[in-house]
Amino acid sequence: MPPWVGFHTIRSHNDTGALMADDEKIELSGQDARAGATPHVTRYVLAISLTLVVVVFAALLFLYR
């Protein structure tokens, strides 16, 4: 499995604030490692931009005929 799929290994500070040794690993799931929201805005941006491109090309077609 590629390293970017599944669990991610990161270096971190331990509870006392000291940097952990290289051989100490913390494994987090992809969702935990990302630590952010994924609001699924891409589908709306794609739909709106595709609609705008079709409208602009249709307008250009009718204007320059």
LINTAFEN-V725432 format. One record per residue. N is the residue number from 1. RES is the residue in one small letter. SS is DSSP state (hx for helix, st for strand, lp for the rest). PHI is phi in radians with two decimals (NA if undefined). Layout:
BEGIN
n->[N N]
res->[RES RES]
ss->[SS SS]
phi->[PHI PHI]
END
This chain:
BEGIN
n->[1 2 3 4 5 6 7 8 9 10 11 12 13 14 15 16 17 18 19 20 21 22 23 24 25 26 27 28 29 30 31 32 33 34 35 36 37 38 39 40 41 42 43 44 45 46 47 48 49 50 51 52 53 54 55 56 57 58 59 60 61 62 63 64 65]
res->[m p p w v g f h t i r s h n d t g a l m a d d e k i e l s g q d a r a g a t p h v t r y v l a i s l t l v v v v f a a l l f l y r]
ss->[lp lp lp lp lp lp lp st st st lp lp st lp lp lp lp lp st lp lp lp lp lp lp st st st lp hx hx hx hx hx lp lp lp lp lp lp lp hx hx hx hx hx hx hx hx hx hx hx hx hx hx hx hx hx hx hx hx hx hx lp lp]
phi->[NA -1.10 -1.16 -1.52 -1.86 1.52 -1.57 -2.04 -1.84 -2.28 -1.60 -2.61 -1.57 -1.46 -1.11 -1.51 1.66 -1.39 -1.19 -1.30 -1.18 -1.06 -1.49 -1.52 -2.16 -1.98 -1.84 -2.14 -1.24 -1.03 -1.14 -1.20 -1.20 -1.21 0.89 -2.62 -1.52 -2.09 -1.40 1.04 -1.37 -1.00 -1.09 -1.29 -1.09 -1.10 -1.12 -1.16 -1.18 -1.12 -1.09 -1.11 -1.12 -1.11 -1.13 -1.14 -1.15 -1.14 -1.12 -1.13 -1.09 -1.33 -1.32 -1.85 -1.52]
END
